[in-house]
Amino acid sequence: MSTAALGLLAGMALGFAGYFGGFWAFLLVLVLGVVGLVIGLLAEGEDLRDWRRPRSEDRRR
């Protein structure tokens, strides 16, 4: 599945949560989505410190 399709699904899930459940449901879905993303990245062996590095440092290498 492409990144755009995953982004669309995540946006739709947040939209449904916000519409039917209100602000707190939206916030809960958002937080749990971020937690799931972090766990998934760790399971794939990604180094989360790479996400904090500015992109300009990547270009210098």
N, C-alpha and C positions, 0 to 999 in steps of 0.2 A: 504494500500500500504506500502511495506516495506521501510525502510530507504535507502537501497541500490538502490531500484527502483527510489525513489525520487532524490537521488544523481545522478543517471544516467540521468534522465530527465533534471535536472538542468544543468548538464555538456553538454548535447546535445543542450539545449537552448543557453548556452553561446558560444558553438562552432559555431552554426548557425549564431548567432549575430556577432561573430568575423569574420567569413568567408564572409558573405554577406554584413555586414554593416561596417566592419572595427573596429579599436580599440575603437572609441568613442561609437559605438553601443554596443560593448562587455562590456565596462565600465558601460554604462547606465543600461544594463540588470543585471549586477552584483550588482550594487547599489540598484536597485529596488527589486531585489531578497532578499537582506539583509533587506531592509525595510519591505518587506512582511513577512519575517521570524520573525522579531521583533514584528510586529503587530499581527501575528498569535500566538506567544508565550504569548503575553500579553492578548489576547482574551481567551486563554486557562487557564489563571491564573498563569502562570509560574512567578517565581521571577527571574528577569534577573541578580540580584547580584550573584545568584548561579553559573552563567556561568563564572564569574571572579575568583571564589574561586579555588585554586589549588586542584588537585585531591588527593594530599597527606593528606590534611585536612579531606577529606571524609573518608579516611581509618582509621584515628585515632579515629573516633567516634564509 
